[in-house]
Amino acid sequence: MANVTPKVNVQVLELPTSLVLIENPYDIFLQIQNTSQNTGPFKILYEGTGLQVKSSDLMGKELVLTPNSSEMDRIEFIPFQKGLISLNIKIIYLKEIIKKIERVIQPPAPSLAEIPPPAITDEEELIEVPSESIDQERSEDSSIFEKEFSPEISQTLEEVLSEPEPLSEPKISTEAPPIPPPPPEPQVIIEKIKEIIEEEIYSTSIYLNALDKQSTKGLKEFAKKGDSNIFSSEMGLPLCICYFYSEDQKSKWKIRPALIRNICIRLKEKFEKFCYYLSYPLSKHFTEKEIPIIQEALQTFILPQSSSSHSFLIVNLDIIPELEKPSIIIGYEKSGIYEPTKSLLQDIFGNSIDIFVDDCIFSGGLLYNYLVNWAGPSKARVLNMVLSNNFIENIDMFQNLLESLASLSLGEL
């Protein structure tokens, strides 16, 4: 059976407001779930950008999840950097594999002491002749001389015969030295061992914004309920999506602010820059107390970015119930940017959506007028845009819309 890598998912159960204060501790509660039918051991890693991870119940530990089971983790962190911060989550699958390893054993070669001496042939055998036999032969020869010759001649012959024979030349052996036998063949042993490989199977990031303690009362009030992208060193796209909604509105077609923020951040994958974002819930009866809070947030987080060479587009976004066909309503405004906006969206979406330009109900308005006044002489342009809930039901279509607006903001408005 093939080794199938399990699938996991992470769900955020509890998150502080997206605006946090530097040096204050906060908690995030996550649920890690095995969504596959395979049991697997996992390891969870957290890396903070602009924040310090103080503690975690599961970080770095081996976690075994059976199919469709889950575990909850509580992460405590402390922001230390003003601006956009993030908690990066990685889940590692501890994959077990079987590896074959060959081991070669080389037997020792035989030593010369173990080599037997060569056998002696018949021709090489030495015959020893006893000295007694030689003396006996000489005495027999002398007795013969005495019988045949006179005593004087016989003595002379005996003296000649008794002289030692000259030494023969030493015999040099031409035999070759013994040849050692060939070394024995090495022995190959195959062993199977288990090895754990760490394979990253899931990665995501949670983005937050950090304020310092010196922030004004208005910004701290905004931080309690509002949301925004704050950039310390990295410039963003010349586009800001503003979403001011009623906090009493409980309809299912209400946009989740986190959805807009995450898509604005995701635009970096295409444009290599973030899209700015600002949202704040309004009371049922819009009061004068809320105006300065929104104004300070806009002038602190967004308008300083409109000094770039590109014209800055601020889209005041709203939502209406779902229609039979996805629809976009663009409010009329004096600068005329609604015309290139409508033309671009028609080219991208074609007949799949309806686009209208309204110069009555959705044109102008209290918040629109405030945004225009706050922008002042900057290059920022404000545009009212109302979406039917079809865009929220289709996240890909909603992201395609924001990408189109980002491309528009990079051109001439």
Secondary structure, DSSP 8 states (H G I E B T S, - for coil): -------EEEEEEE---SEEETT--EEEEEEEEE-SSS-EEEEEEEEEESEEEEEESSBTSEEEE-TT-EEEEEEEEEE-SSEEEEEEEEEEEEEEEEEEEEEEE------GGGS------STT------HHHHHHHHHHHHHHHHHHS-HHHHHHHHHHHHS-----------------------EEEEEEEEEEEEEEEEEEEEEEEEE-TT--HHHHHHHHH-EE---SS----SEEEEEEEETT---TT---HHHHHHHHHHTHHHHSS--EEEEEEE-SS--TTHHHHHHHHHHHHTGGGGGSSS-EEEEEEEEE---SS-EEEEE--TT-THHHHHHHHHHHHGGGSEEEEESSTTSS-HHHHHHHHHHTTSSEEEEEEEEETHHHH-HHHHHHHHHHHHHHHHS--
